[in-house]
Amino acid sequence: MKLTRTLLIASTLIAAAGAAQAADTGLYGYGNLGHTDQKPEGLKNAKDRDGSGGLGLGYRVNDNFAVEGGYANYGKTKANNGEIKRDGARVAALGILPLNDKVDVYGSASANYVHTKGTVNGVSRTANDWAPGVGVGVGYKLTDRVGVRAGYDRIMNVGDKALKTDMNAYNVGVTARF
């Protein structure tokens, strides 16, 4: 939680600094595909075989700050003694550092409402819980309205008991300004 708080403060400071040039502000949509590593405590020799992905909307307030909300599917993890599926909703604050007129790097702090459904050693369980997340990424503007980005998110303390894990989500995606 301390790391999440630190990233949120850093994002706010970056946003407050502002930039002299005009920002690509406004509403945008995003979609991404990738892979999420998860090693739940109760699964032995877990293997992630499914991809992951998400869709959402964002609002870029200025050059240095955006907020996003959307749906994320974290895929399925299988093991000798069971399997787990996870998906959920995500809200995030992004602190953005433009490197030039085409490339941005960003850091994010997120709150993730994760639904977990799994079977471990023949026992079925579900869990719904809030999990903090932090992330980093880079974006590249292809046109005035369309861009691509790649990112990494760490979502911590997801699930409970045998379903508990931290997740590492790697993704690439497209953004489109409205």
N, C-alpha and C positions, 0 to 999 in steps of 0.2 A: 504494500500500500504506500510505503514511503517513496518508492520509485515512481509510482503513478502520480503522486502529489508533486514530486520534483519536476516531472515532465509537464504537468499541467501548468505549473508556475512558469517554467521556461517558455512554454508555448504562449502564455499570456504576455510575457515580457517581449518576446519576439513580435507579437501582434501589436503591442503598444508602441514599439519603435517605429513602425510604419516605413514606407518608402516614398521618395519624392515623385516617382513616376506613377502614372495611372495604373490601377490594378485591373486584372481580368475578373471583375467582381460579378456576382450573380449566381443564379441557380444552375446546377449541373447534375447530370446523372452519371453513374459509373457501373461497370460490370467487371468482374474478374474471375479468373480460373486459377487453380493452383493445387497445392498439396498441404495437408495439415498433419504434422507428426504428433501423435499422442500415445503415451505409454501408461494407461491406467494401472493403478496399483494392484488390482485383482487379476489382471490378465497375464498369463505366462507366455513368453515368446511372442508378444504382440507384433502384428504385421499390418501396416497401413497399406491398403490396396486401392482404395477409392480416391478420386480427386476431391477437391473442394472448390467452392466458388461463392459468389455473392452478387447482389444487386442493391443499389441504393440511390439516394439523392443527397446532394451536398449544397451548401451555400458558402461561396467565398466572399467573406466580408470585406477584405482588402488584400493587398499583396502578401500579407504575412499571417493571415488567420482564416480558417474555414471550419465549418461544422458539418458533420455527416450523420446520416441515419440509414439503416438498411437491414437486409436479411443476409445471413451467412449460413452456408451449409458446410460443416466441417468434415463430412465424409464418414466412413465406417472403418472401424479397427477390428480385425479378427485375430483370434488366437486359438490355441488348442482347447482352452477351457471356456470359450465364449466369444461374444462380439458386442460392440458398442457403436451406436449411431448418435451424432450430435448435430444440432442446428440451432438457430436462434436469431435474436435481434441485436443490433449493435448501434450505439451512438458514440461519436468520437469528436474530439476537438483536435484540429491540426495546426501546428505551428509551421509556417512555410518560409523557406529562405530561397528567393529567386537567385540563381547563379548568373543567368543572362535572360534575354527575352524568350528563350525556348525551354530552358531547363530549370526545374525547381527541385529542391530536396525538402523533405518534411519529416517531422516527428509527430506522433499522435499519442493521445491518452484516450482510452475508451472504456465504456461500461457495456458489458455484454450479458444479455439475458439468454442463457444457454439451456436448451432442453436436451437431456441425455436419456436415451433408452438403451438398456443393455441386459445381457444375460451373462452371468459369471457363475461357473460351477453349477449350472442348471437352475440358478435363482434369477428370476427376472426382476429388474428394478427400473425405476425412472427417477429422474431428479430435474428440478427446475431451479436455477439459482443465478444470481448476479456474480459476475467474475470481472475483475479489473484487467485491463490490457494496455500494453504500450507497443509502439511500432515505429518503424522508420521506412522511408521509401524515396523514390526519385520519379519525377514526371517529365515527360517530353512533349511539347506542344507541336503537333503535326501541322495544324491549321489554326485559324483564330477560334474555331469551335471544337475541334477534335484533338485529343491527346492520348498518349499511352503512359502507363505507369507500372512500376514494379515495387513490391513492398514485402515487408516482414512484420508480423504481429506476434507478440507473446501474450497469451491469455492465461491467467494464473488462477489456481485453486478452483478448477471446474469440477462439478460433481461432488459426490460424497462416498464414503466407505470404499468399496471395491472399485467404484467408478471414478474415483478421484484422480486428477492429473493436471499438469500444465500442458498447454498446447502451443506449438510453433506453427504458424500459418505463413506459407510462402505463396505469393500470387503475382500474376501479371494481369493487366486489364486495360480497358478503354474508358476514357471520360468524354462526355459530350456536353458542351455548354448550351443552354437554352436561350 
